[in-house]
Structures are given as C-alpha cells and as structure tokens.
Amino acid sequence: MGLTLLGLFLEFLTKSKFPQPFLRPPKLDSAVTEAGKLEPMARKDRPAKKQTAASRKLNGGEKPLRGAERSAYFARREAAKVLRTVLEGDARRRAVGSIKSLVYSPSIRNKRATFALVCETLKHLPVIKDVLRATNVLNSKWKRQEELLCIIAYDILFGKESLATGDAEKLLLSRKDKLRSALVHLLEKKRVKHIKELMPQCKISDMPKPRYVRVNTLKMDVESAILELTKQYAVDKDDMVPGLLKLPPSTDLHKHPLVINGSIFMQGRASSMVAAALEPKPGWWIRAILLDPSCSGSGTAIDRLDHLLPSYAADDTGNSDRLMKLAAFQKKALEHAFSFPAAERIVYSTCSIHQIENEDVVKSVLPLAASHGFQLAPVHPQWPRRGLPVLDGSQHLLRTDLVEDGEGFFIALFVRKADKRPQEYAESETCEGYRSKRFLRKKTEFVNYFFNNRFRMLLYPPFRLKKQR
C-alpha cells in the first residue's frame, strides 16, 4: 500500500508543472515500475563509480587501486616514512621515538602491515642495500626515496612480490631478475648458503614473556585487583615484589578499565624490583634516594626493537664514546647522591647490560661512599644472578639477564651505617618535622630580606631614588 501511494505521488509530481530543480531523481540502486512500485536494479545495470583522481595518480593513470592493492600501496609508503625517521635518529643518536611508538602513532593507518614491513626490512637492511648498490638502482633520481626502495626490495626478494601499483614498484619489478641474481652472487661472495647467515645475530629468548602489572595501592588493594583481573585472565602473585601480578604472555591491557583509571600499571618485573629494593619507611623525607640516571638502554633494547638498528652492533661492544660519556655522568650523579646528609638508603639502577655503566661506576665511588658512611648491602638475596666479580662486594649487586629474564637491569644498594649518620638527623625525625623546619627557615629568609631591603627603602626615600638612578 505504501509503495503504491509513493508511485502515485511520483506520477503526480512528474505530470505537474513544478520547477525542474524540485524533482529529485530516484535512487541509483532502485527503479520505479509502471505500477508505481520500487524494484531494485540489477548490479550490472547500476552506474559504475567514477574513478577518483587520487586512484588514477596512485596507479599511473591506469585502473584504480582496490582493496588489498590500495592497502599495500599505502602501507609501503607509511613504512618508508617510519624507516626514514628511525634511521635518521639512529645516525644522530637522537631518536625521535621507538619503532613501536612511531608505528602506533595516530597518523599511521595500517599499523600491523606497517610494523611488519619496518621490522623485516631492518632485519634484512644490510643485504638489501648491497643488492641495490650492485644493481645500480640508487641513482640520483631515486636516492631521495631510498627507504621506499628498500621496503619494496624486501617484498620482492623475501616477502610477497609487490604489484605494479606505483612508479617505484614498477622500477624494481622491471629489474626483478637482476635483483635476485645480485642476491645469489652476494651469497656466493660471502661463502654462505642461507640469507640468515648474512644477517646480524642477536640473542633473543624464544620463551614468551609474561605480562606484569603493579597495583597502585593508593587506589586499590592487591586482593581487589586480583579479583577483578581473574574475571578475564589467569593471575598469579609475584614471589619477590609486593603488589606485582603476573599474567599470561601477550595479554593486552591497554584498554582495561583498571589501567585507564590508574589502579594498575603495566611494568616489567625487573624495573619493579628496583623500587622494592629501596624499601622506604613511612614518613621518610629525603632519606631514601632512587637514582635511575640516563643510560644506554641496552637492557630494554629488545622491547624497543633497538637490536634491529645499525648502531646496536657498534654499542654492543661496550667501548663506544657514548658509553664512556654516560658512565661519567652516572658517576657524577651517584657521587652527588652521597652528599645528602639525611639519606640512609641509596639505590643505583640502570637498564644497561654493560659493565662500564654498572660495576665500574659502583667501584669508582666506593671510596667516596665509605667516607660518607655508606656500604654495599644485599639486594633481593633470593635472586640467583649477581654482579660481575670485578670488585669487592659484587655478591651484593643484582643483575637480570636480557635473554633469560627478557630485561637486562642492574641494581646496587648503598646503606649508611647507623653510627655514621649526622646528629641533626635523628631517627625520630619525621616528614612533618622536616617540613616545619623548612617552613621556618624559608620564613626567616623572607623576613630578613624584607627588612634588609624593602623596609630600608621606605624609611630612606633618597636611598630609593639613588637606587632608581
């Protein structure tokens, strides 16, 4: 009934003498029959969609890109931009961000494909560059798009063969046979049988890494957090760090309500052990210092995918100028920590695997530490991996292994002897007492400043005018 009335209404509009713009054409996917009914049109009778200028431009003026072709085209170009940013930052040793942070930025659409392309291209980058140089592809015209050519070359040599969807793809596909011949010649020249033998080797554990979360006890108690998380996951308490929970590997909690509202934090086990080693007591004020200075970050390189970067092999030796500069800064920061008269416990920690940033720094400050009454104390005695035996007291130091534990951390704990603490900082001193003393000191300084300067200017106007002149 409704369709019949609609047909009569359309017939009335057609026969009536209304202005032409008043009439609207029927929908493209339906037609009006003589009986006044709307019937769907056959798919083959529907007008074809117009090719957009962007699609024609992407494909060199040929048929438009569709579906997977279009997605792959943009993924290769997004991967090239990320690859360029990563390599430029690595060359300057001033990274804009990690590979993950760059790929998962809002500007990247196809994050999964882009991430895979960037990682795999970096793994094969030395081989790809040798092949491109051997085939004379990186000439003056294409030199500025070297990263894009590397991405496409990876697809042709080791991944899925790229479709001819752009000028760069067409260039490399036209030289596909030369690229593969150059790869075979490179294998023969290096006297290896497999491509993996040409790639930089990095020790990475094949064991999946558990997901650890730390409970924010200011917002939620540990038992409530376990109760909430066990609704979706298997949860275990860590046997060493209080408030640390262990969940299955690859557990994604980024959008979990407890993470969003700050009730739990996603944190690795090794970094959680650092705060637990400090063991501050309630009411302490500048009596426990956790020193986590800038370091090479070699212990978290796998999480940040730094082992894929060209500079990783250079820093792995532990003798670079950068490591020496970092060690000098770390020593200065640790020496300054000993100067705090109220400090009783000082934890020095790095996420580095290099001896020059860890044991060597601790060894260099031991005489100064002893002069202030500090000595090395055991850190988590139940942990099996200890410091390198290059100094007295190395058994008190703690190390986590990059392969076995998934993170390479170093922890050293300095504790001041009870008889070496200054008399003015007695054990009964509390946080409130320190604050009240600090307030009185600031108040006294303000009063002295006011009466010595401002009030004198009010009493002696000539002095004020002289000062203004």
RODO-2510 file (C-alpha; in nm, 4 decimals, decimal comma):
residues 469
     n   res          X          Y          Z
     1     m     0,0000     0,0000     0,0000
     2     g     0,2831     0,2387     0,0952
     3     l     0,4759     0,1728    -0,2267
     4     t     0,1589     0,2250    -0,4388
     5     l     0,0950     0,5673    -0,2801
     6     l     0,4585     0,6595    -0,3351
     7     g     0,4262     0,5670    -0,7040
     8     l     0,1109     0,7790    -0,7462
     9     f     0,2808     1,0711    -0,5729
    10     l     0,5799     1,0486    -0,8068
    11     e     0,3464     1,0308    -1,1102
    12     f     0,1657     1,3423    -0,9839
    13     l     0,4946     1,5278    -0,9477
    14     t     0,6027     1,4256    -1,2975
    15     k     0,2825     1,5489    -1,4696
    16     s     0,2615     1,8679    -1,2639
    17     k     0,4381     2,1818    -1,3855
    18     f     0,6828     2,2330    -1,0996
    19     p     1,0258     2,3888    -1,1481
    20     q     1,2795     2,1310    -1,2601
    21     p     1,5074     2,1543    -0,9516
    22     f     1,2116     2,0483    -0,7350
    23     l     1,2128     1,6997    -0,8842
    24     r     1,4661     1,4591    -0,7417
    25     p     1,5942     1,1585    -0,9372
    26     p     1,5179     0,8136    -0,7995
    27     k     1,7834     0,6236    -0,6074
    28     l     2,0580     0,4716    -0,8187
    29     d     2,0019     0,1263    -0,6713
    30     s     1,6228     0,1171    -0,7424
    31     a     1,3766     0,1970    -1,0216
    32     v     1,0050     0,2918    -1,0415
    33     t     0,7908     0,0482    -1,2397
    34     e     0,4756     0,1319    -1,4365
    35     a     0,2685     0,0069    -1,1438
    36     g     0,4325     0,2644    -0,9217
    37     k     0,6456     0,0140    -0,7294
    38     l     1,0130     0,0448    -0,6450
    39     e     1,2178    -0,2546    -0,7528
    40     p     1,5921    -0,2996    -0,7001
    41     m     1,8071    -0,2700    -1,0081
    42     a     2,0398    -0,5483    -1,1123
    43     r     2,4000    -0,4898    -1,0075
    44     k     2,5183    -0,4903    -1,3687
    45     d     2,2660    -0,2145    -1,4559
    46     r     2,3868     0,0223    -1,1871
    47     p     2,6072     0,3115    -1,2961
    48     a     2,9768     0,2425    -1,2352
    49     k     3,1524     0,4519    -0,9736
    50     k     3,3740     0,7221    -1,1126
    51     q     3,7483     0,6740    -1,0791
    52     t     3,8917     0,9300    -0,8412
    53     a     4,1871     1,1450    -0,9329
    54     a     4,3794     1,0063    -0,6340
    55     s     4,3342     0,6476    -0,7531
    56     r     4,4449     0,7382    -1,1058
    57     k     4,7511     0,9169    -0,9674
    58     l     4,8484     0,6210    -0,7478
    59     n     4,8316     0,3777    -1,0340
    60     g     4,9956     0,5885    -1,3009
    61     g     4,6681     0,6786    -1,4727
    62     e     4,5559     0,3151    -1,5154
    63     k     4,2689     0,1310    -1,3481
    64     p     4,2037     0,2370    -0,9869
    65     l     4,3505     0,0509    -0,6894
    66     r     4,1089    -0,1601    -0,4899
    67     g     4,1122    -0,3389    -0,1565
    68     a     4,4382    -0,5137    -0,0784
    69     e     4,6324    -0,3342    -0,3533
    70     r     4,5459     0,0067    -0,2177
    71     s     4,6162    -0,1005     0,1432
    72     a     4,9563    -0,2450     0,0471
    73     y     5,0440     0,0670    -0,1516
    74     f     4,9868     0,2977     0,1460
    75     a     5,1453     0,0540     0,3953
    76     r     5,4704     0,0564     0,1960
    77     r     5,4827     0,4352     0,1932
    78     e     5,3938     0,4665     0,5604
    79     a     5,6641     0,2107     0,6399
    80     a     5,9138     0,4113     0,4340
    81     k     5,8407     0,7267     0,6367
    82     v     5,8844     0,5410     0,9654
    83     l     6,2021     0,3747     0,8395
    84     r     6,3496     0,7109     0,7388
    85     t     6,2726     0,8652     1,0789
    86     v     6,4216     0,5662     1,2621
    87     l     6,7429     0,5582     1,0560
    88     e     6,7965     0,9349     1,0750
    89     g     6,7516     0,9326     1,4534
    90     d     6,9805     0,6321     1,4874
    91     a     7,2519     0,8005     1,2804
    92     r     7,2387     1,1115     1,5017
    93     r     7,1919     0,9014     1,8189
    94     r     6,8901     1,1187     1,8972
    95     a     6,5873     0,9060     1,8302
    96     v     6,2526     1,0818     1,7875
    97     g     6,0826     0,7723     1,9253
    98     s     6,0993     0,3950     1,9300
    99     i     5,9823     0,1896     1,6339
   100     k     5,6657     0,0921     1,8181
   101     s     5,5772     0,4478     1,9177
   102     l     5,6262     0,5716     1,5610
   103     v     5,4223     0,2928     1,4051
   104     y     5,1380     0,3190     1,6563
   105     s     5,1015     0,6958     1,6197
   106     p     4,7595     0,8201     1,5028
   107     s     4,8958     0,9181     1,1601
   108     i     4,9631     0,5539     1,0637
   109     r     4,6534     0,3820     0,9264
   110     n     4,7574     0,0226     0,8575
   111     k     4,9593    -0,0307     1,1734
   112     r     5,0023    -0,4073     1,1551
   113     a     5,1296    -0,4157     0,7968
   114     t     5,3496    -0,1098     0,8516
   115     f     5,5042    -0,2576     1,1658
   116     a     5,5827    -0,5870     0,9905
   117     l     5,7393    -0,4119     0,6900
   118     v     5,9593    -0,1870     0,9040
   119     c     6,0860    -0,4695     1,1257
   120     e     6,1554    -0,7143     0,8450
   121     t     6,3236    -0,4508     0,6294
   122     l     6,5514    -0,3513     0,9181
   123     k     6,6469    -0,7156     0,9730
   124     h     6,7490    -0,7515     0,6064
   125     l     6,8702    -0,3934     0,5573
   126     p     7,2467    -0,4634     0,5086
   127     v     7,1697    -0,7297     0,2472
   128     i     6,9092    -0,5154     0,0703
   129     k     7,1463    -0,2193     0,0426
   130     d     7,4218    -0,4394    -0,1021
   131     v     7,1801    -0,5756    -0,3632
   132     l     7,0513    -0,2284    -0,4579
   133     r     7,4058    -0,0959    -0,4937
   134     a     7,5040    -0,3928    -0,7091
   135     t     7,2142    -0,3302    -0,9481
   136     n     7,2688     0,0481    -0,9702
   137     v     6,9158     0,1270    -0,8569
   138     l     7,0070     0,4043    -0,6140
   139     n     7,0889     0,6657    -0,8748
   140     s     7,0390     1,0382    -0,8402
   141     k     6,6688     1,0203    -0,9258
   142     w     6,5764     0,7577    -0,6662
   143     k     6,8314     0,8398    -0,3969
   144     r     6,5811     1,0510    -0,2040
   145     q     6,3408     0,7573    -0,1911
   146     e     6,5971     0,5039    -0,0735
   147     e     6,3808     0,3890     0,2203
   148     l     6,0831     0,3197    -0,0084
   149     l     6,3040     0,1219    -0,2474
   150     c     6,4353    -0,0830     0,0454
   151     i     6,0798    -0,1636     0,1561
   152     i     5,9776    -0,2736    -0,1949
   153     a     6,3023    -0,4673    -0,2455
   154     y     6,2292    -0,6632     0,0719
   155     d     5,8865    -0,7562    -0,0658
   156     i     6,0389    -0,8726    -0,3953
   157     l     6,3351    -1,0645    -0,2518
   158     f     6,1999    -1,2073     0,0741
   159     g     5,8310    -1,1292     0,1104
   160     k     5,5282    -1,1129    -0,1149
   161     e     5,6057    -0,9839    -0,4608
   162     s     5,4753    -0,6290    -0,4941
   163     l     5,2168    -0,5407    -0,7529
   164     a     5,2975    -0,2712    -1,0090
   165     t     5,0916    -0,0073    -0,8279
   166     g     5,3395     0,2813    -0,8349
   167     d     5,6451     0,4101    -1,0150
   168     a     5,8860     0,2734    -0,7536
   169     e     5,7215    -0,0704    -0,7647
   170     k     5,7360    -0,0754    -1,1453
   171     l     6,1038     0,0201    -1,1410
   172     l     6,2085    -0,2653    -0,9144
   173     l     5,9776    -0,5202    -1,0740
   174     s     6,1340    -0,4427    -1,4115
   175     r     6,4721    -0,5319    -1,2558
   176     k     6,3480    -0,8265    -1,0549
   177     d     6,5777    -1,0780    -1,2250
   178     k     6,8825    -0,8539    -1,1732
   179     l     6,7987    -0,8120    -0,8048
   180     r     6,7715    -1,1859    -0,7477
   181     s     7,0886    -1,2550    -0,9444
   182     a     7,2732    -0,9970    -0,7325
   183     l     7,1478    -1,1705    -0,4174
   184     v     7,2752    -1,5079    -0,5367
   185     h     7,6116    -1,3526    -0,6258
   186     l     7,6299    -1,1947    -0,2776
   187     l     7,5730    -1,5329    -0,1120
   188     e     7,8495    -1,6861    -0,3226
   189     k     8,0861    -1,3984    -0,2479
   190     k     8,0315    -1,4292     0,1278
   191     r     8,0540    -1,8106     0,1015
   192     v     7,7275    -1,8740     0,2806
   193     k     7,4340    -2,0912     0,1862
   194     h     7,1461    -1,9112     0,3554
   195     i     7,0448    -1,5492     0,3861
   196     k     7,0220    -1,5752     0,7679
   197     e     7,3999    -1,6115     0,7848
   198     l     7,4358    -1,2598     0,6425
   199     m     7,2004    -1,1000     0,8923
   200     p     7,3229    -0,9574     1,2277
   201     q     7,2678    -1,2061     1,5070
   202     c     7,1008    -1,1026     1,8310
   203     k     7,0361    -1,3333     2,1235
   204     i     6,6640    -1,3283     2,1896
   205     s     6,4803    -1,5746     2,4054
   206     d     6,2189    -1,7846     2,2285
   207     m     6,0212    -1,8125     2,5525
   208     p     5,7138    -1,5856     2,5632
   209     k     5,7477    -1,3032     2,8127
   210     p     5,4734    -1,2818     3,0797
   211     r     5,2792    -0,9625     3,1293
   212     y     5,3451    -0,7988     3,4668
   213     v     5,1289    -0,5322     3,6293
   214     r     5,1876    -0,3396     3,9508
   215     v     4,8930    -0,2483     4,1724
   216     n     4,8578     0,1168     4,2714
   217     t     4,7762     0,0629     4,6384
   218     l     4,6763     0,4290     4,6749
   219     k     4,3657     0,3475     4,4684
   220     m     4,3085    -0,0263     4,5106
   221     d     4,4291    -0,3072     4,7330
   222     v     4,6024    -0,6074     4,5805
   223     e     4,3257    -0,8579     4,6535
   224     s     4,0615    -0,6417     4,4844
   225     a     4,2818    -0,6080     4,1781
   226     i     4,3300    -0,9846     4,1610
   227     l     3,9556    -1,0389     4,1962
   228     e     3,8844    -0,8009     3,9089
   229     l     4,1556    -0,9338     3,6756
   230     t     4,0686    -1,3021     3,7320
   231     k     3,7360    -1,2397     3,5613
   232     q     3,9259    -1,2442     3,2300
   233     y     4,2793    -1,3734     3,2917
   234     a     4,4832    -1,6149     3,4985
   235     v     4,6611    -1,4089     3,7658
   236     d     4,9495    -1,5034     3,9972
   237     k     5,1277    -1,3039     4,2660
   238     d     5,4972    -1,2411     4,2180
   239     d     5,7031    -1,4177     4,4864
   240     m     5,9541    -1,1318     4,5227
   241     v     5,7950    -0,7916     4,4629
   242     p     5,4888    -0,6985     4,6734
   243     g     5,1922    -0,5799     4,4688
   244     l     5,3283    -0,7225     4,1411
   245     l     5,0972    -0,9543     3,9475
   246     k     5,1851    -1,1967     3,6696
   247     l     4,9504    -1,2521     3,3740
   248     p     4,9791    -1,4723     3,0618
   249     p     5,2048    -1,3542     2,7760
   250     s     5,0584    -1,1213     2,5117
   251     t     4,7821    -1,0081     2,7479
   252     d     4,6574    -0,6748     2,6121
   253     l     4,5561    -0,4429     2,8950
   254     h     4,5911    -0,1047     2,7239
   255     k     4,2145    -0,0511     2,7232
   256     h     4,1383    -0,2235     3,0524
   257     p     3,9422    -0,0010     3,2957
   258     l     4,1951    -0,0562     3,5776
   259     v     4,4775     0,0665     3,3540
   260     i     4,2792     0,3654     3,2315
   261     n     4,1862     0,4852     3,5811
   262     g     4,5385     0,4270     3,7178
   263     s     4,4575     0,1413     3,9559
   264     i     4,7246    -0,0794     3,7962
   265     f     5,0348    -0,0034     3,5919
   266     m     5,1918    -0,2192     3,3250
   267     q     5,5518    -0,2558     3,4361
   268     g     5,8250    -0,5131     3,3851
   269     r     5,9410    -0,7319     3,6686
   270     a     6,3000    -0,6054     3,6638
   271     s     6,2028    -0,2390     3,6894
   272     s     5,9605    -0,3239     3,9711
   273     m     6,2449    -0,4883     4,1628
   274     v     6,4283    -0,1538     4,1714
   275     a     6,1653     0,0256     4,3802
   276     a     6,1218    -0,2775     4,6037
   277     a     6,4970    -0,2733     4,6815
   278     l     6,4726     0,0819     4,8205
   279     e     6,2253    -0,0166     5,0987
   280     p     6,1406     0,3361     5,2203
   281     k     5,9640     0,3678     5,5519
   282     p     5,6507     0,5807     5,6106
   283     g     5,7319     0,9405     5,6974
   284     w     6,0786     0,9435     5,5432
   285     w     6,1791     1,2689     5,3750
   286     i     6,4870     1,2619     5,1513
   287     r     6,6150     0,9627     5,3443
   288     a     6,5722     0,7133     5,0603
   289     i     6,7025     0,8003     4,7122
   290     l     6,6346     0,6012     4,3968
   291     l     6,8893     0,7047     4,1336
   292     d     6,7951     0,5938     3,7809
   293     p     7,0217     0,8062     3,5570
   294     s     7,0318     0,8194     3,1802
   295     c     7,1879     0,5048     3,0390
   296     s     7,2373     0,3237     2,7094
   297     g     6,9106     0,1308     2,7498
   298     s     7,0778    -0,1820     2,6181
   299     g     6,8831    -0,3917     2,8685
   300     t     6,5496    -0,2944     2,7138
   301     a     6,6680    -0,2978     2,3520
   302     i     6,4545    -0,5973     2,2639
   303     d     6,1336    -0,4377     2,3912
   304     r     6,2112    -0,1196     2,1950
   305     l     6,3410    -0,3238     1,8967
   306     d     6,6722    -0,1379     1,9141
   307     h     6,8531    -0,4605     1,8248
   308     l     6,7312    -0,4061     1,4694
   309     l     6,9106    -0,0714     1,4343
   310     p     7,2521    -0,0367     1,2658
   311     s     7,4057     0,1238     1,5769
   312     y     7,3193    -0,1702     1,8028
   313     a     7,6181    -0,3782     1,6901
   314     a     7,8528    -0,0827     1,7498
   315     d     7,7275    -0,0239     2,1059
   316     d     7,7214    -0,3946     2,1870
   317     t     8,0981    -0,3950     2,2353
   318     g     8,0623    -0,1652     2,5364
   319     n     8,3578     0,0551     2,4343
   320     s     8,1939     0,3375     2,2438
   321     d     8,2467     0,7034     2,3261
   322     r     7,8784     0,7342     2,4086
   323     l     7,9035     0,4720     2,6827
   324     m     8,2071     0,6437     2,8331
   325     k     8,0214     0,9761     2,8453
   326     l     7,7191     0,8098     3,0023
   327     a     7,9363     0,6406     3,2638
   328     a     8,0997     0,9733     3,3547
   329     f     7,7574     1,1318     3,4057
   330     q     7,6319     0,8355     3,6084
   331     k     7,9349     0,8534     3,8382
   332     k     7,8817     1,2263     3,8973
   333     a     7,5109     1,1736     3,9757
   334     l     7,5864     0,8933     4,2220
   335     e     7,8556     1,0988     4,3952
   336     h     7,6056     1,3817     4,4372
   337     a     7,3541     1,1446     4,5980
   338     f     7,6021     1,0684     4,8779
   339     s     7,6120     1,4395     4,9699
   340     f     7,2571     1,4394     5,1097
   341     p     7,3048     1,4351     5,4883
   342     a     6,9637     1,2801     5,5604
   343     a     6,9995     0,9939     5,3113
   344     e     7,0088     0,6461     5,4631
   345     r     6,9435     0,4224     5,1600
   346     i     7,0511     0,4911     4,8017
   347     v     6,9621     0,2606     4,5122
   348     y     7,1620     0,2964     4,1905
   349     s     6,9959     0,1281     3,8939
   350     t     7,0340     0,1160     3,5155
   351     c     6,8632    -0,0693     3,2344
   352     s     7,2021    -0,1475     3,0815
   353     i     7,3953    -0,4705     3,0362
   354     h     7,7377    -0,3017     3,0056
   355     q     7,9938    -0,3324     3,2832
   356     i     8,1160     0,0233     3,2219
   357     e     7,7762     0,1623     3,3317
   358     n     7,7243    -0,0794     3,6196
   359     e     8,0045    -0,2438     3,8182
   360     d     8,2665     0,0061     3,7006
   361     v     8,0588     0,3034     3,8225
   362     v     7,9951     0,1408     4,1605
   363     k     8,3622     0,0502     4,2008
   364     s     8,4733     0,4066     4,1237
   365     v     8,2557     0,5614     4,4000
   366     l     8,3234     0,3117     4,6790
   367     p     8,5908     0,5279     4,8499
   368     l     8,3619     0,8327     4,8496
   369     a     8,0699     0,6228     4,9723
   370     a     8,2780     0,4918     5,2614
   371     s     8,3785     0,8454     5,3602
   372     h     8,0081     0,9311     5,3988
   373     g     7,9402     0,6141     5,5962
   374     f     7,7798     0,4105     5,3150
   375     q     7,8459     0,0486     5,2277
   376     l     7,7021    -0,2007     4,9773
   377     a     7,4098    -0,4062     5,1072
   378     p     7,2420    -0,7196     4,9652
   379     v     6,9621    -0,6670     4,7099
   380     h     6,6933    -0,9371     4,6919
   381     p     6,9199    -1,2166     4,8267
   382     q     6,6950    -1,4878     4,6806
   383     w     6,7674    -1,3704     4,3237
   384     p     7,0214    -1,6042     4,1562
   385     r     7,2050    -1,3659     3,9185
   386     r     7,4524    -1,1337     4,0888
   387     g     7,7068    -0,8722     3,9780
   388     l     8,0231    -0,9404     3,7815
   389     p     8,3159    -1,0349     4,0119
   390     v     8,5240    -0,7254     3,9403
   391     l     8,5003    -0,5567     4,2823
   392     d     8,4699    -0,6413     4,6497
   393     g     8,1054    -0,6891     4,7411
   394     s     7,9924    -0,7926     4,3915
   395     q     7,7791    -1,0628     4,5542
   396     h     7,5543    -0,7845     4,6880
   397     l     7,4858    -0,6468     4,3389
   398     l     7,1955    -0,7716     4,1271
   399     r     7,1680    -0,8330     3,7540
   400     t     6,8847    -0,9563     3,5351
   401     d     6,9672    -1,1347     3,2112
   402     l     6,8468    -0,9956     2,8795
   403     v     6,7830    -1,3428     2,7336
   404     e     6,6687    -1,5377     3,0392
   405     d     6,4603    -1,2653     3,2035
   406     g     6,3673    -1,0579     2,8983
   407     e     6,5231    -0,7425     3,0504
   408     g     6,8792    -0,6502     3,1416
   409     f     6,8778    -0,4448     3,4636
   410     f     7,1426    -0,3674     3,7257
   411     i     7,0753    -0,2755     4,0906
   412     a     7,3133    -0,1649     4,3650
   413     l     7,2042    -0,0695     4,7188
   414     f     7,4074     0,1583     4,9456
   415     v     7,3102     0,1753     5,3143
   416     r     7,4519     0,4272     5,5626
   417     k     7,5880     0,2833     5,8841
   418     a     7,3857     0,3781     6,1927
   419     d     7,6812     0,5395     6,3700
   420     k     7,7733     0,7491     6,0637
   421     r     7,4506     0,9456     6,0352
   422     p     7,4727     1,3187     6,1261
   423     q     7,3376     1,4022     6,4712
   424     e     7,0883     1,6595     6,3473
   425     y     6,9009     1,3890     6,1564
   426     a     6,7925     1,1664     6,4398
   427     e     6,5864     0,8545     6,3866
   428     s     6,2809     1,0208     6,5382
   429     e     6,2766     1,2908     6,2712
   430     t     5,9618     1,2665     6,0598
   431     c     5,8436     1,4124     5,7361
   432     e     5,6263     1,6658     5,9199
   433     g     5,9177     1,7765     6,1344
   434     y     6,1368     1,8294     5,8320
   435     r     5,8652     2,0316     5,6611
   436     s     5,8113     2,2515     5,9665
   437     k     6,1845     2,3228     5,9903
   438     r     6,1966     2,4002     5,6220
   439     f     5,8983     2,6370     5,6546
   440     l     6,0606     2,8233     5,9452
   441     r     6,3846     2,8564     5,7526
   442     k     6,2043     2,9998     5,4471
   443     k     6,0050     3,2353     5,6682
   444     t     6,3217     3,3627     5,8349
   445     e     6,4887     3,4198     5,4995
   446     f     6,1863     3,6182     5,3765
   447     v     6,1717     3,8385     5,6877
   448     n     6,5431     3,9132     5,6697
   449     y     6,5166     4,0009     5,3020
   450     f     6,2173     4,2300     5,3591
   451     f     6,3675     4,4269     5,6458
   452     n     6,7149     4,4480     5,4935
   453     n     6,5940     4,5815     5,1576
   454     r     6,2339     4,6883     5,1095
   455     f     6,1796     4,8372     5,4541
   456     r     6,5052     5,0337     5,4341
   457     m     6,3890     5,1885     5,1038
   458     l     6,0633     5,3020     5,2672
   459     l     6,2480     5,4679     5,5564
   460     y     6,5071     5,6414     5,3387
   461     p     6,3485     5,7860     5,0208
   462     p     6,6808     5,9401     4,8991
   463     f     6,8334     5,5959     4,9070
   464     r     6,5391     5,4677     4,6945
   465     l     6,5832     5,7478     4,4394
   466     k     6,9543     5,6839     4,4243
   467     k     6,8911     5,3205     4,3560
   468     q     6,6477     5,4043     4,0747
   469     r     6,9046     5,6300     3,9099
***
